[in-house]
Amino acid sequence: MTVSYSNKTKVIIYIKLVMNMNSSTFKTIFGLFLYSILITQVNAQEMRTVHGKTMGNKYKVSWTAEKITPAHMANIRAQIETRLESVNQSMSTWREDSAISQINQTPKNTPITISRDMKYVMTEALRIAELTNHTLDVTVAPLVNLWGFGPDGKATEVPTQKAIDNAKQYVGIQHIKIENNQLTKTIDGLEIDLSSIAKGFGVDVIADVMELNGIHNYLVDIGGELRIKGLNAEQQAWKVGIDKPFAYSTGQMEIINPGNAAVATSGDYRKYFEKNGHHFSHLIDPRSGRPVAHTVVSATVIEKYSMTADALATAFMVLSVEESLAIANEHQIPIMIIEDKFGKLITHHSESFKKYIKE
């Protein structure tokens, strides 16, 4: 038989039970009891959440705070929406009037003044391109569009080799120059696509909003790209589960403790088409001009910023397992790769990733 009492009644009954104990025992037990009640009640009130839509994905922000008014909650959400709208208006190729669309329509050798955000993201994209043997290339848009994965088409057909070779003429970060606050394209027809890094940057700008509001225990999520800091409502470090690719099964491959960091995962199972029994991923290898066609199905990266983790995860999807691990181990980049070996999922970790795995 179970009897339910209110919290107030429980405290009164408990006091009566322990009043007959000696002073030191009473103080110890009663102090621990009240502490447990306090923590339970505070934790029940601490978790706050706002959510919405951005960049074709859902975003969710969870954080802990002792006290916050509904007006302050609404204000934080408004700040988040304003910053995300700014990112979209700057970097979305799906908007004809965005800054990136205007850059793509500008003739060669015409310097274009860019925003601080655009310069920041472009500079990081160029750095990661050099780090990953140009497998992260934000000028890959002509190839993405050719294969039907861009805003102008639907992926259904395999282009000819001639069409691929023609599109490759307009691909290459060497055709971009950034000096001061200006960007210049050195060839006509070059288009920039920031989809491999902009979502991660969106996560980072939300984290900035949280910090500016004095919030230092939070989890930001845009479509599975994360930025984490501090503790959750149970006063424990946030834990992150790395899911199995849903095309294979459900459940989690690993649970990690990333600490104060960003976590991003890229996979070829998220967007693709099939033709004549062949699987064509939306992830294009700029070197060949074709969708990646190896055994890697997922790459997860832990980095300081989500922007960097997002871009690296994309690059490591294009590279082979051996190439990715070599780069990751050389530069101490924590990565986890899931590989499909004849229908069996195999995980690979860089040396610096292993410390994050929850035992």
N, C-alpha and C positions, 0 to 999 in steps of 0.2 A: 504494500500500500504506500502511495506517495502523497505527501501533504505539501501543499504550496503555501508559502508565506510571502508577504511583501518584504522588501529589503529592510524597512524600518522595524518590522516585527522580528525578522531574523537577528538584527543587531541587539534588540532588547533581550531576546531569549538567550543569545550567546553571552551577553554580559552577565546574566543571572547564573549561567552555567560556570563561568570562570571566576566569579567574585569570591568563591570559597578557596581559590588557589592562593599560594603565597604571592607576595607582592611582585617579586622579580619574574616569576612564571607568568603571572597575569599580564604584566606590562609587555613581555615578549610576545605572547600569543595574541593578545588583543591588538598590539601594534601591527603585527603581521596581518591580522585579519582585516583591520581597517585599511591597511595599505592595499590588500588584494581587492577590496571593494572599490577603493578610489581608482585604482588602475583599470578595473573592469568598466567602471562608469565613464572615466575619461576616454578610454579607448573606444567605447561605444559611441561617443560623441565626436571623436576627432576626425574620422575619415570624411573628406569632402571630395566631391566629384563634379566636373563639368564635362560636357561632350558636345560634339557637333560633326560637321562634314567639311572636308577640305581636300583638294587635289584628287578627287575621285575616290577618296577613302574616308573612313570615320576616324575622328580623333577623340581621345579620352584622357583627361588629366585627373589624377587622384593625388590627394595630399592630406597631411595631418595638420591640424591647427586647434588650439585650445578653445578659442572663441572667434567667431566670424559672423557678421550680420548678413542677412539676405542681400542687402544693398551692396556690401563688399563683394559677395559672391558674384552678383550680376556685373559688377565693375570689372572683376578679374576676367570673366568670360568675354566682356566687351573688348578688353585689351587684347586678349588672345585672338578674337575674331578680326580685330583691326590689323594686327601683325600678320596673320595668315593671309588676309586679303591683299596686303602689300606684297607678300611673297608671290602669290598667284598672279597678281597684276604685273609683276616683274618677270617671272620665270615660266609661266604656263604657255606652251606652244598651242594649247587648245583655245587660247584667246587671241583673236586677230589683232587686238589693240594692245597686247602686252608688250613690255620692253623687249623681250626675247624675239617676239614676232617681228618687231620693227627692225631689230638688228639683222634678222634673217633676210629681210627685204631690202637691206641697204647694199648698194654696189660696193665692189672691192675698193680698197685704198681710200675709204671714207671714214675718218675717225668719228667714233660715236661716243659721246659722254655717257658713262654708265654710273649707276648708283653705288653707294658703298657696299650694299648687300650683294649686288651683282659682281662687283670686283672681288669681293671676299670669296664667293662661291666659285667663280671662274678661276681664280688663282689656285684654290685648293684642287679643283678638277684637273688643272694642268699639272700640278705637282704629282697627283696620284697617277696620272697618265704616264709620266716618266718613271714612276716607281714600279708600275705594273706592265712595263713593255708595251705601252699604248693599248692595252686591252680595255682600259677605261678611256673612252674617247667620246667627248661630248659633241663632236661634229658628225656622229654616226647617223644623224637624222635622215640623209638621203637613202641610206640602206634600210633603216627602220621603215620609212615610208614605202620603199620599193617592195618590201616583204609584206606590206599591208598592216603593220602594227602601229602606224602613226595616226594622227588625227584625221587624215584625209582618206583612209581606206579601211577595209576589213580583210584580214588575212585568210585567203582561200586558195591562192595559186602560187606555184613556185616560179620565180622569174628566171629568164634565160641567163646563161653565163655572160652573154654580151651586155645585157642590161645591168648585171652586177658590176662588170668591169667599168661600165660607163658611170655608174653611181659612185664607185670608189674614187674617181677622179676628183670628187668634191668632198672627200673625207680626209681629215688629218689635222691634228692640233697645231702642226707647224705652220698652218695657214692663219693662225690667230696671233695677234700681238696686243699686249696690254701695257700701256705706258701711262703713268700717272692715273688719271681717272677716265682714260679713253681706251676703247677697244677698236681694233682695225682688222678687217678680213683682207687677206692678200689675194684671194681669188673670188670670182663670181660663182654663185651657186652653192656656196658653203652655208650650211644651216646648223645651228646649235640646238641640241636637245638636252636639257638638264634633268630629265626624269630620273636619272640614276643617282642624283645627289640632292635635288630640290626638296624631296619629301623629308630626308634627314635634316636638311637645314630648317624646315618647318618645325621639326621636333625641337631643335636647338633654340629657335626664337620663342617657343612656348616656355622652355626652361628659363630663358632670360626674363620673361614676364613674371614667372614665379619668384625668381630671385629678387627682382625689383620690388615685389610686394612683401619681401621679408619672409618668404616661404622657402624652407631649406630641406623639407622632407617630402619628396614627391616622386611620382612616376608619370611620365608623358608617353603617350602611345599614338602614333599615326600609322594605321595600317600594318602594325607589327614592328615598326621601327621605334625603338625605345630610348628614353633618357631617364636615368634613375639617380636619386640622391637621398642620403639619409636613411631614416627608418620608417616602417609602416605603422599602422595603428596598434599593432601588438608590440611595438618598440623593438622590432627585429629587423635585420637587413632584408631588403626586398630580394625575393628569389624569382628566377625566370626559367620557365620551361621551354626547351627547344623541341617543337613538335615534329613528329614524323611527317613527311610529305603526305598530304591527304590522298594522293593517288595510290598510295601503297597501303596505308592502314591509319588507325587513329592512335593517339597516345603520345608520349614524349620520349625522345631519344636521350635527352640529358636534362638535368636540373642544375642551374649554375647560380653562383653568388657573385654577380658582377661588381658589387660595391658601388661607388659613385662613378658611373660610367654610362656609355651608350652601347646599345646592342642592336645590330641590324642583321636581318636574314634575307637572302635572295635565293630564288628557286626557279627552275625551268618548268615546274608543274603549275605555275600560277596563270600563265597566258601562253597559248600555243595553238597551232592547228595541225591537222593530220591530212596527208594526201598520199594516196596509193600505198597505204600501210606505213608511211614514214612520219615521224614526229618532228615538227619544226617549232623550236622554242622562239619566244620573243626576244631572247638575248642574242644579239648579233655580234659575231667576232669581226671587228673592223679590219683585221688582217686578211681574212678570207672573203669577207663580205657576206658570209652565210651564217645562219643560226648555229649555235654551238651544238656539237654532235658527239659529245663524249659521255662518260658515265657519271659525272657530277650532277647531283639533283638538288643540292642545297649547300649554301655557304653562309656561315654565321661569323660575325666579326664583333669583337669588343674593343671600343676605342673611347677616347675622351669625349669626342663630339659625334653626334649622330650623323651629321653631314659626312664626316670622314668614314664612319663605319658603313654607311649606306653605299658610298661609292666603291669602297674596297670590296664589299660583299658582291657587288655586281662584277667587278674585275675578276674576283676569284671564281666566279661561275664560268667565266670565259676560259680561264687558264686550266690546265690539267691539274690533277691532284699534286703531282710532283713539283710542277712549276709554282703552284700556290704555296706549298709548304716551304719551298726553298726561299721564296721572297719573304714569307712570314717569319721564318726563323732568322733570316739575316737581319731583319728590321724589328724584331721582337713584337710582332703583331699577333695578338691572340685570335686564332681562327679555328673553327670547327667545320669540317667538310663531311657531308653525307654522300656516299657513293653507292650507285646501284651496280652490284656485281652479280649479274645473271639472276636478277630478281631478289637478291638478298642485300639489305642495307648495311653498309659498313661505314663506321665513323673514323675520321682522321683528325688529330689535333696537333696544332703547332705546340712547341715547347712552352710558350708563354700562356697558352690557353688552359693548360692542365690545372693550374692553381685555382681556377674559378669553378671547377667541377665540384658539386656538392657530394660529399662522401655518404 
